[in-house]
């Protein structure tokens, strides 16, 4: 560890000190006197020597000023420090010089910007060399934190937090790898940090939810398009059969037309074939009338079936949402239960801790410490133990209340879920009932082939076919005009049949689309459940990281306890960095004396972690009954009634 001690400090023309020498001989001291004599200026001098700043960390102009706050010109503020650095005496010196120049064509000199001169063991140094030397000692940032008692707590909380967490050496990956319940995180981090993955998962969850919410409307849209096709009850096979028959008839009539134009048409045969065609058309018309009547009987049932299907879809979506909510709440309750179990063990551990009487013996000389000091150690221990127990109980109580709220919440969710499931079952049963009624109604109408109309027309067709065979060898004259008209009429019927057939192709397209959408809906819900699980693991990681980091950091301090995370009402984790003493936050409610001791405790820990001790000036030290000890040189600045600065060097 690098040890830096003040042997002597010389102040010349520095703020309110005209010429003052502080001799400490490498030991701690108490400097006292009334206000305004320059006690704080002594601390500013060391800070200005190293960093060009005062004890608050602000840049300063150290030139003395008159009663009108005007600078005394011609004076050069100077600080010279004889330091003992790891047992070796080193002299550092800083001088601020005025710079005057005479512009061309003018007689009077004009003052420019002051310049700063640096010396190490009387050797002049450039500013860059000066800063390089400070880096060798530990770095400007570290030296400021270690020589200025309140500097660390004046830093932005983010910076304080970063420094403290660096001390733990804990990385996110180490925390994950050391906990079997968290190792699954490795499977989806994909090279991202925890914070990055949280943002990615939240964005992914929002995107998936948006798609899930929009899926019922997309399914209903395709279902409505399918319903609007109005196919009727004719089968695709029946329509295709009609198309094949009329196509063949058109082909035959076109052949007859060619023969008629050459005078080779058998008129009787043509008439018989026309009669055959007319009977087939009549048969198709009667079939359509039969099916239309049957469809009228089932139209209302079809409409009820579509409406009930929509109701079932909505209830199924509601059940899925409640099941997801139940899963998340169950996970949160289990987490609270696990935490309370471990927290109870922690309480028992705290309760069982007893004061180590060996601490009342000096580790160096082996003699017993003074009774008053030993008793104070016991009192401090008991106070810390009582505080830790109070904090443990308070945290356990708060967690138990959270768990009770979650238990009430999950009971409500389960009740809603049971109701939703009953509604879904009732709606599904109603859907099945309507569907059964529809099937029954369709079967009750029977098949067209079983009707008397069909049998009559079919019998006439059979007789016509026999007559066609008899007339096949007879000659007849073609009636070209009649054949042409018949062909055109048949083609119109064929076009209509083809349009009906295309509806079946559209139905298949819609069915395929519905199958894809339903599969996508299922896949999205699986994705959503997986993202929910991953987010829960992220939050669980953060909670366990909170505990490990705070424990690792706080065990390094004597009286300061750090609050690095705040658990929000929504169970989110908010980063922070607040020092506390006996449960009271440094920045709110803590008195000045307690703050000073917290600052010293912080410096002692920082010195150990950074491997450097610096002289520390403690201002307003009279407000503290007992100062926290540090491992370096401490200069207490106390306000007394003395008219002159009084320096008491401690042996």
N, C-alpha and C positions, 0 to 999 in steps of 0.2 A: 504494500500500500504506500502511495506517495503521501508524505506528511509535509505540510507547509505551515511554518510558524512565523510570527512577527518577532523580530529581535528589536528593531527600532523603526519608527515611522516619523519622517520629518515633513512638516507642512510649512510652506512659505508662500505668502500672498494667495492663500487658497481660501476663497470665500471670506469668512469672518476671521480666519486665523492668519495673523501676520507672520508670526514665526513661532512654531511650536514643535517640540520634539516629544514623542511618546515612546518611552523605553519600557519594554515588556520582558526582554530576555527569554523569549520563547515560552512564557507561561501565561496562564489566564489571569484576568485582572478585573477590577471594578473601577469604573470612572464615574465620579459623581459631581454634582454641582447644580446650581439653580438653572432654570430655563434660560436659553439665550446665550450660554457660554460657549456653545459649539460642540456639544457631545455628539449630536447627529452628524455634524460636519466631519468629525473624526472617522465615522463609518463611511461617509461619502468619499473621503480621501482615498481609502483602499479601493473602493469600486471604481473611482475615476482613474486611479493608477493603472488598473488592469484593463478596464473596458471603456473608459471615457463616459461613464454614466454615474448617477447618484445611487443611493441605497434603495430608491424606489424602482430602479431599472430604467429611468428616463435619462436622455442625454442632457448634459448641463454645460453652461459656461461658468467656470469656477472663478472668474475674475472678481476681485473685491468691488463693492459698490458703495457709493456715498448715501446720505440720507434721502436724496432725491432719486435713488435707484439708478444713478449714472455710474458707468465703469470708471475706475481709477486707471488712467492711461499710464503706460510706461512700466507697469508691473507684470511680472511673468509668474503665473501660478505654477507651483512646483511641488510634486510629491516624490519623496525618495524613501524607498523601503529597503531596510536590511532584513532579508528573510533567511530563515533556516529551512532549506529544502532537502529533506532526507539526510539531515545532519550536516549539510554543507551550506555555508553562508553565501548568499547571492544578493547583489544589490541591484534593484530595479529603480529606474528614475524616469519621470515623465514631466516635460516642460511645455507650457503653452506660450508661444512667442507672438508678439504683434508684428505685423508685416506692413511696412510703410514704403510707398513708391512715389516718385516724382514724374508726373506725366510730361510729355514733350511740350515745351512752350510755357510750362507753369513753374512757379517758384516754390509754392507750398507743397508739402508732401501729402499724399492721400493714403488713408488707412485701407488696406485690403483685408482679406480673410486671414485670421490667425493661423499659424502653423503649429504643429505638434512635433516635439523631438522626443525620441526614445533612447534609453541607455540601458545596457545590461552589463554589469560589472565595469562601468565607465566607458564601454564600447558603444558608439552611436549605432543605432539600428533603424532600418526603414520600417514603415508601418507593417508591411507584409512579413518582414522578419520577426517583428514583435508578435504578430498573430501566430506565426509558425511556432514561436517559443511557447505561447499559451497552449497550443495544441499538444506540445510535448508534455506539458504539465497535466493535461486532462481535457483540454478543449474549453473554449470560451463559455459555451452553454453550461457545461458541467461546473466550471469554476464559479459562475454566477449563482447557480443553485446552491452550491456548498458554502459560499461566503456571505450570502444575503438570506437571512433567516426567513423572510416572508416572500422571497422571490418565487419559490415553487408554487405557492398557492395563488400568486398573481397571474400565473400562466392560464391560457385558455383551457377549459376542462378537457377538451379533446387532446391537447398536448400532454397534460398531466396524465391522462388515462393511457396514452400511448407509451409514455415512459414507464409507468408502473407495470403494464402488461408485459413489456419487454423484459422486465426483471424475472418474470415467472418462467420464461423460456418455453411456455406451453404453446403449441401450435394447434390449429383446428384438426389437423390430420392425426396428431398424437392423441387428442381427446377421442376422436372417432375410433382409432385403432385399439385404444385401451378399454373400450366399452362394447361388449358383444351385442348389446341391443342397438347400438348405433352403426355397426359395421355395414349395414345394408345401404347406408348413405353413399358408400364408395361406388355402388353399382350404378348410380345415376348422377354423380357430380360432374362427370365428363370433362374434367380439367377446369371447372369453374370453382370459384370460392364459394363459401357458404352464403355470403350476402348476395352474390350474383345469382346463385341457384334459387334463393328465396324469391328474388324478383322474377326470374324466369318462370318458376312454378306458379306464382300468383298471376302472371300474365297468361300462362297456359290455362289455369283454372277459369279465369274470366272468359277466355276464348271458347273453352269447351262448354261452359255454362250457357253462353250465348247461343251456341249451336244446339244444345239440348233443348233450350227454351223455344227455339224456332222449329224444332223437328215436328211436333204435333201439327202445326199449321201446314208444313210441307206435305206430310202424309195425308192430311185431310184434303189438301188441294188436289192431289193425284186421285184420291178416292172419289172426290166430286166429279172430276173430269171423266173417270171411268163410269160413274153412275149416269152422267149426262149423255153417254153414247146411246142409251135407250135401245139395247140390242133386242129386247123381247125374249120370247121363250124358244124361238127356232134355233136349232143347233147348227154349228158350223158345218157338220157333215151333211145335213139336209140341204143347206143352201148350196154347198159345193156340188151335191148331186143334181140339183136343179140347173146349176150353171153348166155342168157337163152335158145334161140332156138337151138344153136349149142351144148349146154350142154345136152339138152334133146335128140338131134339127136345122139350124141355120146353114150348116155345111151341106146338108142334103138338099135344102131348097135352092141354094146357090148352084148346085149341080143340075137340079131340075130346070133352073132358069137358063142355064147354058143349052140344055137339050131343047127347051121350049123355043129358044131363039133359032134353033136349027130345024124346028118342026117335028121333033122326035119325042114329044112329051105325051105320056099316057094321061089323059084328062081325068079318068076315073081314079087312077092311082094317085094323082096329085090331090084330088078332092079328099080321098081317104086319108092321105098323110096329113092334109090340113086339118081334117077332123081329129086325127090323132093328136096333133099339136094343140088344137083348141081344148081337147079334153085334158091334156097335161097342164095347160094354163089354168083351166077350171079347177083341176085338182089342187094346184098351188094356191089359187085364190081361196078355196074352201079351207085349206090348211091354215092360211094366214088369218081367216076369220075365226077359226077355231082357237088358234093361239092367242089372238087379240082378246077374245072373250075370257080365255083362261088367265091372261095377264091382267085384265081388269080386276079379277077376283083377288089377285095377289099384289096389286100395286100398293095398297095401303100398308100391307105387311112389309113390303120392300122398303117403303119410306120409314116405317117404324124401326126396321132393322138398322138402317143407316144412322138414324138419330141415336139409337141405343149404343151403337158402336162408338160414336163420338164420346158419349158419356163414359163408357168403359175406358177409352184412351185417356181422358182427363183424370179419372180416378187412379189409373195405373201410374200416371206421372206423379200425382200427389203422394202415393204410397212410396214411390222411389225416393222422393225428396225427404220424406219423414224417416225412411230407413237410413239414409245418409246422415241426417241430423242425429239420429239415435246412436249411430256408430261413433261420430265425433264426440258426443257427450259421454258415452261409455269410456272412450279413451281418456278424456279429461278426468273423469271420476277415478279411474285406475291410477292415473298419474298422481292425483291428490292423495289417494290411499297409500301408494308407495312412498310418497314424500313424507306423510305423517308417520309411517312406520320407522323410516330412517331418522326422522326428526326426533322421535321418542328416544331412539337409541342415543342420539346426540345429547338429549337432555340428561339421560342417565349417566353418560360419560362426564358431562359438565358437573353434575351433582356429585359424582364420585371423586372429582379432583380435590386433593388436599394440598395445603401449603407445604412446600419442601423446606423443612427446617435447615437443611444444609446451606440454603441461600443466606442464612444469617452468619455464615462463616466466610471470612475474606478468602477468596481463592488464591491470593498471592502469598499472604503471610500465614494463613491458617488460623488467625485469631478470630474470636467472636466479634461481630460488629456491635457498635454501641446499642444498648437496649432500646433507646428511642428510635434509632434508625431501623432496627429489626422489627419493632412494633409497627412502624410506619409501613414497612414492606408487607407485613401481615394484613394491615388495614387495606393497603392498595390491592393486595391479592383478593381479599374478601369482597372488596367493592367491585373489582373486575368480574369476579365470579358471579356476584349478585346481578350485575348488569347483563352479563352473558345469559344468565338464566331467565331474566326478565324478557330479553329480546327473543330468546328461544320460545318462551311461553307465548309471547305476543304473536310471533310468526306462526306457531302451531295453531293458535286460536283463529287467526285470520284465515289460514289454510282450511281449517275445519269448517269455518263459516262458508268459505267458497264451495267446499265439497257438499255441504248441506243444501246450498242454493242449486248446485248441479243435480243433486238427487231429486229435489222438487221439480227442477226443469225436465229431467228425463222421465219422471212420472207423468208429467203433462204430455211429453212427446209420445210416450208409450200409449197413453189414453187416446191421443189424437190418431196414432198409428192404428190402434185396434179398431177405432171407429171407421177410419179410412178403409181398412181391410174388409170390414163388414159391408161397407157401402160398395166396395169393389166386387165382393162376392155376390151381393144382392143384384148389382147391375149386370154382372156376368151371367147369373142365373136367368135374369130377365131377358138377356140377349139370346141365351140358348132356347128359352121358351118361345120367343118370337120366331127364331130360326126353325124350330120344330113345327110351329104352326104353318110357316111358309111351305115347308117340305110336304106337310100333310095336305095343304090346299092344292099344291101342284099335283100331287098324286091323285087326289080326289077327282080332278078333271079328266084323268085318264089320258090315253094316247089317241092321236087323230086316226091312226090306222085301225082302231077298234070301232070307229063310228060308222053309222049306216051310210052317211054321205060318201065316205071313202069307198065303202064296198060297192055302192051303185056306180060311181064314176069308174072305178077300177074294172068292174064287169063290162061296162061299155067300151072301155079301152081294149079289153081282151077280144071282144067281138070285132072291133075295128081292125085290130092287128091281123085277125083271120081273114077279113075282107081284103086287106092289103096284099096278103099272100096270093089270094085268088086273082086279083087284078094286076098282079105283077107282070103278066105276059101280054096284057091288052095294050093296044096303041091308043093314044089320046093326044089331043092338040094342047099345046102349052098356052097358058094364059099369062103371058109375060108380065102384064101390068099387075095382076093379082099377086104373083110370086114376089115381085119387087116390093110391093106394099107390105106383104107378110114378112119379108126378110127385114125391112126397116123397123117394123113393129117388134119383131123378135130381138133385134139388136138393142132397142130401147129397154126392153125387159131385162136383157143380159146386163146392160150397164147398171141398172138398179140393183140387180143381184150382186154384181161385183162390189158395189158400194157397201151393201150389207156385209159381204165377206170381209171387206177391209176393216170393218168395225171390230171383228174378232182379232185381227192382227194388232189393232190399237189396244184392245183389252190385254193381250199378252204383253205388249210394251208397257202398259200401266202396271200390270201385275209384277213384271220384272223390276220396274222402278220402285214399287212398294216394297218388294223383297229387299232391294238394295238399301232403301231408306230405313227399314226396320233393323237391318243388320248394322247400319251406321249408328242408329239410335242406341242399340245394345253396346256397340263398341265405344261410343262416346261416354256412356254411363260407366263402363269398365274403366275407361281412361280417367274419368272424374274421380272415381273411387281410389285409383292408384295415385293420382295427384294429391288427393286429400291425405292419403297415408304418408306420402313423401313430405308434405307440408307439416304434418304432425311430427315426423321424425326431425325436420329442421328445427321446429320449436322446442322439441325435447332436447336436441343437441344444445340449443342456446341456453336452456334452463340448467343443464348439467355443466355447461361451460361456465355459466355465471357462478355456480357454487365452487367449482374447482379454482377458478381464477381468484375470486374473493378470498377463499381460504388460503391460497398460496401467497397472496400479497399481504393479507392482514397478519399472518404469522411472522412477518418480517418486522412489524412495528410493535412498540411497547404499549403506547396509550392510544394511538390513532387507529381507528377502524375505517376502512374505505368502503363506501357504497358506490359500486361501479355499474350496477344495473337496477332498474326499477321495473317491477312487474305491474303492468297496467291492469285495469279492470277487465279489459277484454282478453287478458292473459297474454298480451303481447309483451315484448321485452324492450324497454327503452334504455339506451346507453346513457351513462352519466359518470361523473367522477366527483364525489363529495366526501371530504374528510369529516369524520364524526368523533366526538369525544363524549363518552358516557351517554351515547345515543343522541347527542345534540349536534346538529350540523354546524360546521365551521363558519359557513357564510351567513347563518341566521341563528341568532340566539346565543352564540358562544361569547363569553366575556373575553376581554383583552388578555388577561393572564393565561387563560386556558388556551387561547390562540397561540401565544408565545411558546408555551410548552409543546403544543402540537407542531409548531414550526421546527422546534429543536428535535423532536422525535423524528420528523421527516428528514432533517439534515443528517441525523445519526444514521438512519437507514440508507439514505442516498450515498453517504460516504462509504459505507460498507459495500454497497453494490457497485459503485464506480471505482473504488480503490483509491480514493483521494480524500484527505482531510484539509480543510481550509480554516483560517481564523474567521470567527463569526462574531460580529457585533450584535448584541441584543439590546435594542432600544426599549425604553420604558420598563426596564427589568425590575424596578421597585414595585411594580404591580403584581409580581409573582412571589408567593411565599417560598416555594422550592422549585428551582429551575430543573428541567429534565437534563440529565448529564449527556454530554456528547464526547466523542473520542478525540476531538481536536481542541484547539485553543479557543476559549470563549472570553469575550470582552463585554462585561455587563455595563450598560449605560443607565445610571440611576439619577432621578431628580431628587436633590436635597436642597437645604437652605444655604449650602456653602457658596460664598461669593466668587471663589476661584475653582477651576477644575482640579479635582483631587483624584490621583491615580494610586490605587492600592493593588500591588502585584501580589498574587497569591503564591505561597510557597509550593 
